[in-house]
Amino acid sequence: MTIRNYLKPRSLQEMLEAKRKHPKSKFVAGGTLVVKSNYPDIDTLIDIQDLGLNRIRITDEEYGIGSFTTFTSIMESDIDCCGDLMKKFARHIGPVTIRNVATIGGNVMSGFNWNDTLPPLLLMEAKLVFEGMEGRRETGIEAFIENRTLFKDMLLYEVIIPRKDVGKVYYSRFSRTEDDIPTSIVAAHKDGGKVRIACGASVLKPFVKSIAADQAESLGIDPGVKYIDDLRGNAEFKRKILLASLKEIKEWAHEN
Ligand SMILES: Cc1cc2nc3c(=O)[nH]c(=O)nc-3n(C[C@H](O)[C@H](O)[C@H](O)COP(=O)(O)OP(=O)(O)OC[C@H]3O[C@@H](n4cnc5c(N)ncnc54)[C@H](O)[C@@H]3O)c2cc1C
């Protein structure tokens, strides 16, 4: 990647202007992924740190997490929803040196199936607010995962988490070492007579589904769920890890 321009807009207007002038550009937030990546077509980086997005907005109905908010800020915040799920997953992202600079927006937008944010955001029914040439656009996290390319040139502005009391939350994250990226993530809460379960990392496309607790394991053998072969294990290994968590959820749901 040969970067010819490094821009630092101070307003959304300037950001849109920069994007318009430099179509071969990429946003940079914490930079933990951008600096390690090779984008042969990119000649411009647009640094978003001066857009005032390192903040958390709290109302009675929702939390509005600015996309530049770091995982350390989330861990230290007053966010209190879905048990302590937000803080639980933030604590697992990389070592502390990464959490201090890596942002929620960079994680959601980096586009990997293993990103730590996706299953918790699916479980919490998060909404994403984008800014682009065509104006502001809001979408649910599920729709975003289905159609990521629609948003590839837009700025993720805010992640909205509805404040809901869902009772106790199950969360499991399997990784080869404490600091490694996840091999499997499962989060769940009870949902009426069912259990709402969100899965990611082991599967090609993170998903959420409500299902009777006794049927939880059937999610792991659903032919529509595709597993990934990579250096962290083959597809069969990933399937077995997910099945172990789903079995645990069945027991957890009976006990809670
Ligand atoms: C040592 C190490 C350990 C890691 N461990 C984990 C881990 O355990 N779990 C995990 O999920 N990830 C992990 N990561 C990956 C990465 O650090 C995270 O995904 C991080 O959250 C990315 O955020 P960032 O702010 O650094 O993004 P950047 O690197 O700045 O950007 C990442 C991508 O998102 C785009 N982008 C950034 N912000 C926006 C925005 N607001 N709107 C639109 N596009 C945007 C950029 O253009 C780029 O394509 C790790 C990385 C390293 C180097």
The ligand as an SDF file (V2000), in Angstrom:
LIG
                    3D

 53 58  0  0  0  0  0  0  0  0999 V2000
   -2.3730   -7.9430   18.1810 C   0  0  0  0  0  0  0  0  0  0  0  0
   -3.8000   -7.8150   17.7220 C   0  0  0  0  0  0  0  0  0  0  0  0
   -4.8040   -8.5020   18.4000 C   0  0  0  0  0  0  0  0  0  0  0  0
   -6.1290   -8.3890   17.9760 C   0  0  0  0  0  0  0  0  0  0  0  0
   -7.0810   -9.0870   18.6640 N   0  0  0  0  0  0  0  0  0  0  0  0
   -8.3650   -8.9890   18.2650 C   0  0  0  0  0  0  0  0  0  0  0  0
   -9.3670   -9.7180   18.9670 C   0  0  0  0  0  0  0  0  0  0  0  0
   -9.1130  -10.4280   19.9370 O   0  0  0  0  0  0  0  0  0  0  0  0
  -10.6420   -9.6160   18.5160 N   0  0  0  0  0  0  0  0  0  0  0  0
  -10.9770   -8.8350   17.4420 C   0  0  0  0  0  0  0  0  0  0  0  0
  -12.1530   -8.7750   17.0880 O   0  0  0  0  0  0  0  0  0  0  0  0
  -10.0490   -8.1230   16.7750 N   0  0  0  0  0  0  0  0  0  0  0  0
   -8.7600   -8.2050   17.1540 C   0  0  0  0  0  0  0  0  0  0  0  0
   -7.8010   -7.5100   16.4640 N   0  0  0  0  0  0  0  0  0  0  0  0
   -8.1730   -6.7590   15.2670 C   0  0  0  0  0  0  0  0  0  0  0  0
   -8.3840   -5.2430   15.4720 C   0  0  0  0  0  0  0  0  0  0  0  0
   -7.5060   -4.7410   16.4330 O   0  0  0  0  0  0  0  0  0  0  0  0
   -9.7940   -4.9050   15.9020 C   0  0  0  0  0  0  0  0  0  0  0  0
  -10.7170   -5.4310   14.9630 O   0  0  0  0  0  0  0  0  0  0  0  0
  -10.0180   -3.3910   16.0900 C   0  0  0  0  0  0  0  0  0  0  0  0
  -11.2470   -3.1970   16.7510 O   0  0  0  0  0  0  0  0  0  0  0  0
  -10.0090   -2.6010   14.8120 C   0  0  0  0  0  0  0  0  0  0  0  0
  -10.2530   -1.2540   15.1920 O   0  0  0  0  0  0  0  0  0  0  0  0
   -9.3280   -0.0370   14.7390 P   0  0  0  0  0  0  0  0  0  0  0  0
   -9.9280    1.1920   15.3250 O   0  0  0  0  0  0  0  0  0  0  0  0
   -7.8970   -0.2930   15.0480 O   0  0  0  0  0  0  0  0  0  0  0  0
   -9.5850   -0.1090   13.1710 O   0  0  0  0  0  0  0  0  0  0  0  0
   -8.6720    0.4020   11.9560 P   0  0  0  0  0  0  0  0  0  0  0  0
   -7.4830   -0.4870   11.8230 O   0  0  0  0  0  0  0  0  0  0  0  0
   -8.4290    1.8550   12.0560 O   0  0  0  0  0  0  0  0  0  0  0  0
   -9.7080    0.1130   10.7570 O   0  0  0  0  0  0  0  0  0  0  0  0
  -10.1450   -1.1980   10.4650 C   0  0  0  0  0  0  0  0  0  0  0  0
  -11.0840   -1.1390    9.2410 C   0  0  0  0  0  0  0  0  0  0  0  0
  -12.2840   -0.4770    9.5780 O   0  0  0  0  0  0  0  0  0  0  0  0
  -12.4750    0.7090    8.7670 C   0  0  0  0  0  0  0  0  0  0  0  0
  -13.0190    1.7220    9.6690 N   0  0  0  0  0  0  0  0  0  0  0  0
  -12.5300    2.0970   10.8780 C   0  0  0  0  0  0  0  0  0  0  0  0
  -13.3860    2.9490   11.4840 N   0  0  0  0  0  0  0  0  0  0  0  0
  -14.4160    3.1270   10.6190 C   0  0  0  0  0  0  0  0  0  0  0  0
  -15.6200    3.8940   10.6720 C   0  0  0  0  0  0  0  0  0  0  0  0
  -15.9550    4.6350   11.7350 N   0  0  0  0  0  0  0  0  0  0  0  0
  -16.4540    3.8380    9.5990 N   0  0  0  0  0  0  0  0  0  0  0  0
  -16.1650    3.0910    8.4970 C   0  0  0  0  0  0  0  0  0  0  0  0
  -15.0430    2.3350    8.4090 N   0  0  0  0  0  0  0  0  0  0  0  0
  -14.1890    2.3540    9.4520 C   0  0  0  0  0  0  0  0  0  0  0  0
  -11.0900    1.0340    8.2090 C   0  0  0  0  0  0  0  0  0  0  0  0
  -11.1740    1.7160    6.9700 O   0  0  0  0  0  0  0  0  0  0  0  0
  -10.5010   -0.3680    8.0550 C   0  0  0  0  0  0  0  0  0  0  0  0
  -10.9900   -0.9690    6.8800 O   0  0  0  0  0  0  0  0  0  0  0  0
   -6.4640   -7.5780   16.8620 C   0  0  0  0  0  0  0  0  0  0  0  0
   -5.4580   -6.8770   16.1900 C   0  0  0  0  0  0  0  0  0  0  0  0
   -4.1430   -6.9920   16.6000 C   0  0  0  0  0  0  0  0  0  0  0  0
   -3.0900   -6.2090   15.8620 C   0  0  0  0  0  0  0  0  0  0  0  0
  1  2  1  0
  2  3  1  0
  2 52  2  0
  3  4  2  0
  4  5  1  0
  4 50  1  0
  5  6  2  0
  6  7  1  0
  6 13  1  0
  7  8  2  0
  7  9  1  0
  9 10  1  0
 10 11  2  0
 10 12  1  0
 12 13  2  0
 13 14  1  0
 14 15  1  0
 14 50  1  0
 15 16  1  0
 16 17  1  0
 16 18  1  0
 18 19  1  0
 18 20  1  0
 20 21  1  0
 20 22  1  0
 22 23  1  0
 23 24  1  0
 24 25  2  0
 24 26  1  0
 24 27  1  0
 27 28  1  0
 28 29  2  0
 28 30  1  0
 28 31  1  0
 31 32  1  0
 32 33  1  0
 33 34  1  0
 33 48  1  0
 34 35  1  0
 35 36  1  0
 35 46  1  0
 36 37  1  0
 36 45  1  0
 37 38  2  0
 38 39  1  0
 39 40  1  0
 39 45  2  0
 40 41  1  0
 40 42  2  0
 42 43  1  0
 43 44  2  0
 44 45  1  0
 46 47  1  0
 46 48  1  0
 48 49  1  0
 50 51  2  0
 51 52  1  0
 52 53  1  0
M  END
$$$$
